[in-house]
Amino acid sequence: MTASASATVSALLAELGDRWATPEKIAAVKERLIADLPGWKTPAAYGLGMYDVSGELVFGVKNVGEHPLPAVVMATILGHEGGSKSYEINAATLQQAIRLLEPAGACRAYDHPNLAEWKKILKLLKGDRQLEAKMVFVADFDDWREDDDIDDLCEAVYYDAKSTRSKGPDRG
């Protein structure tokens, strides 16, 4: 994380405010951030994962067609303009992403699972410098993938969907 990235987050927060308490404000912030990402398209899936002891990238929160603001926030921090790609995430980078996403926590209409997960991962990264985290964006599930991290997220999404289907319909 560079000093200029920190300055960018500070400038964005000065412009956007430090409390986004309504769904409308969150939507406006998302659109404002997207305006700075030429060619941005919401990914088919994205997630922040950590490697487990076996070397597999594990995702606590797997986003598929939901929660677009955290994707845009992380893309802003990383300079990701779209497509399928994975990025190594260190504690400083994650801290800036959390700093930029945190004002959304004021909106009680949403649960903010990504913000909570990112804070957990940040604590782990700060506690053990040997741990590795990756941010993964999947543009389209039909794209050919040469990146194992992207495959890990696609597989995690697939197995989550499969286990949800096997539970049967919700009878309310």
Secondary structure as GFF3:
##gff-version 3
##sequence-region A 1 172
A	DSSP	alpha_helix	3	16	.	.	.	ID=ss1
A	DSSP	alpha_helix	23	35	.	.	.	ID=ss2
A	DSSP	beta_strand	45	51	.	.	.	ID=ss3
A	DSSP	beta_strand	57	59	.	.	.	ID=ss4
A	DSSP	beta_strand	63	64	.	.	.	ID=ss5
A	DSSP	alpha_helix	68	78	.	.	.	ID=ss6
A	DSSP	beta_strand	85	89	.	.	.	ID=ss7
A	DSSP	alpha_helix	91	101	.	.	.	ID=ss8
A	DSSP	three_ten_helix	102	106	.	.	.	ID=ss9
A	DSSP	alpha_helix	113	127	.	.	.	ID=ss10
A	DSSP	beta_strand	133	138	.	.	.	ID=ss11
A	DSSP	alpha_helix	148	166	.	.	.	ID=ss12
###
